[in-house]
Amino acid sequence: MNRAITISGMTVRQVLGLRRFIGLGALTAAPAGIFLLASGQASVDSLVEIFTGLSIGVFYSVAVPVVALIMAASALGDERRDATLSFIVLRPIPRSAIAGAKLAGALATAYGLAGLGAFALGVLMAVRSSDWGYVLPMLVGTLIATATYVALFLPLGYVTERATLIGLAFVFIWETAIAGTIPGLATTSPWRIGFSAFLDLAPDAVGREVPDFALGSLEPGVGGSLLKMALLLGISTLVTGWILRRRDLT
């Protein structure tokens, strides 16, 4: 357990440099900044419209996947490119434990950044609307979306050096252009899974502003979203552990 915690801590330090912290932090904070500028003297109905539009169009569909992609792809990808992974696998630690520790480190870093953005946007909406029912749903939905992306991109970052490019294609071509127009494919979109949990917990006013493409065939539900997240995290840990065994660096 101590070794796994050490690996997770090393992963956090490895994937989160100062430039990434500033750049990705600015990306996740951008929706809150835009909301602050756009809300002005807006009515409550307009506030909900602005908040929902920024949540869907900027935060969940852009900021969260980009942050999670970069953190997850770097967690093992950087180790492989720098030839430092062998120092970890030489130790008597199960490969599944290494995979789980790497996953935990990438998730902690990605959610640390995305969660701050979610908190800022939720708090600003709460202050402007005098309704604090937005903060927790934002944090929960962001956690689920971030964890789902990290689960998908962690093994991808190890098996290919083009993980970032493939991940961006998945986010902006598959999720936006394809899953956004074919409702039945919404279940393949991590940000939509997280957003469905957010909608289940958020005030009802938000649901009235959500366009059809945002959920597709998904129904608001935090329980189902948590189950999908847990399942993908488990599968990712097993698959990454298997890959580490098959590609033995010792």
N, C-alpha and C positions, 0 to 999 in steps of 0.2 A: 504493500500500500504506500509506504513512504517513497519507494522508487517511482511509482506511478505519479505521485504528487510532484516529485522532483521533475519528472519529464514534462508534466503539464505546465509547471512554472517556467521551465526552460523554453517551452513552446510559446508561451505568452511573450517572453522577452525577445524571442527570435522573430516572431511575425509582426510585432508592433514597435517599429522604429519611430523616431520623432517625426519624420516626414509623413509616414503613413498616419500617425496619430493626428497630425494637423490636417492633412488632406481629407482623410476619411471622416474625421470629426466634423470638418466643415460641411461635408456632404450630408451627413445625418442631421446636422443642425440647420441646414438650409430651409427645410419645410417650416420649421418654427420661426425662422427669420422672415420668410415670405409671409407667413400668417400674421406676424406682428405688423408688418407693413401694410398688408392688404385689409386687415380687419377694421382699422380706423374706427369710425362711428357706426359700423354696420349693425343692423338689427340681429336679433337672435337667430332668425331664420337664415339670414345671409351668412352669419358666422358658421352655422352648421354646414351650409353649402360650401363655403371656402375651406373649412376644416376637412370635409369629406373629400373634396377634390384634391387637396394637397396630400392627404393620406394615401389615396389610391394612385394618383398620377405621378407623385414624386417620392413619397416615403416608402411605401410598401413595394412598389413595382420597380424602383430604381435604387434608392439608397440602401435598403436592406440587402437585396441580392448582391450588389457590387461589394459591399463591405464583407458579407459572408463568403463570397467567392474568393476574394483576395486573401482573407485570413485562412480559409480552409485549404486552398491550393498551395499556400506557402508552408503549411504546417509540416508536410512531408516532402513537398517538392523542393524546398530550399535545402533540406537535409540531404536529399539525394544528389542535387546538383553540386553541393559543396563537399560531398563525400564524407559527411560527418555522421550519417545514419549508422555506419558500421560500429561506431563507438557505443551506440545504444544496443544494437542487436547482439553484440558480443557478450553482453551481460546476461546472467541467468534470469531473464524476465520473459514470461510468455508473450508471444507476438500479439495476441489478442489484448493483453494488458497494455502493451506499447500503443496499439491502435486506439484503445479506449482513452489512454492518457493524452495522446495527440488530439483526439476528437474533443476531449474536455478542454484542453488548452485553447484550441481554435475557437470553440464555442464561447468560452469565457471572454476571449478578446473581442470577437465579433459582436456578442451581445452587450459587452461593456460599451462599445461605441454606438451600436444601434439603439440600445436601451436608453442611453442618454438623450438621443434625438427624440425617441418616443416619449420620454418623460417631459422633455421641454415642450413638445407640441401639445401633449395632453394637458400640462399645467397651464399653458397659455390659453387654451380653449376653456379650461375650467374657470380661470380667472375672468375671462371676458364674458362667459355665459352664466357665471355663478352656479355651475353644475360640475361637481367633482367626479361625476360618473364616467369621465372620459379617460382618466389617468390609468387606472388598473387595466381596463380593456386594451389600451395601447401597449402597455408593458407585456401583457399576456400574449396578445397577437404577434407582437414583435419577437418574443421569445420563440414561439412556435415556428414562425417563418424562418428566423435565423437558424434555428437548430436543424430544420429540414434542409435548408441550403447547405449547411456545413456537412450534414450527413451525405449529401450527394457529391459534394465537391472534394471532400478529403481524399478518398481513394483516387479520384481523377487526377488530383495534383501530384500523386506519386507515379502513376503509370504513364503520364505524358507531360512533356514540357510545354505543350500548348493548352494546358488546362484553363488558363485565363481566357484565351480566345474562344475555346469551346464553350466555356461557361457563359461568356457574354453573348455568344450566338444563341445559346439556350434561353437566356433571359430575354433578349430583345427580338429574337426571331420566333422561337417556339412559343414562349409565354405571351408575348405581346401580339405578334401577327397571327399566330395559328390558334393557340388556346383561347385568345381573346375573341376570335370569331367563330369558334366551334365549341358551343357550351359543354359538350360531353367530355372535352379534354381539360376542363378546369381542374379536375382532380390531379393532374400532372403538374400543376403550377404551385410551387411552395408558398409564394406570397399570397395566393388566393386561399390556401389552407389556413395560413395565419390570420388572414383578414376575415375569414368566416368565423373564427373564434372571437376576434375583436367585435364583430357585429352581434354575436350572441350575447355579449356582455355590455355593449355600449347602449346609451340611451336610444329609445325608439326613433327619435328624430333623425338619426344618422341613416337608418335603413331606408327612409323615404327619399334620400338623396343619392343612393347607390345605383349606378347604371347597370344594365344587364350584364355587360361584359366583365364586370368586376368579380362576379361569383359564378357565372355560367350555370352549370348544373348543380353546383354545391349549394347546400343549405346552411344557414348560420348554425354553428354548433361547436362549443368548446370541447366537449367530450370526444367527438369524432376526430377533431383536429389533434388533440393530445395523443390519441391512440395512433394516428398516422405518424406523428412525430416520433413517438417511442419506438414504433416498429422500424422506421427508417434508421434511427440511431443504432438500434440493435443490429440491423442488417449491415450497416456501414462498418460497425466495429468488427463483425465477423468477416466481411469481405476484405477489409483492409488487413486484418490479421492473416488471412489466407494468402493475400498477395505478398505480405512480408515473409511468410514462410516459403513461398514459391520462388521469390526473388531473393534468396539468402545472400546477404552481402558479406558473410564471413568467409 
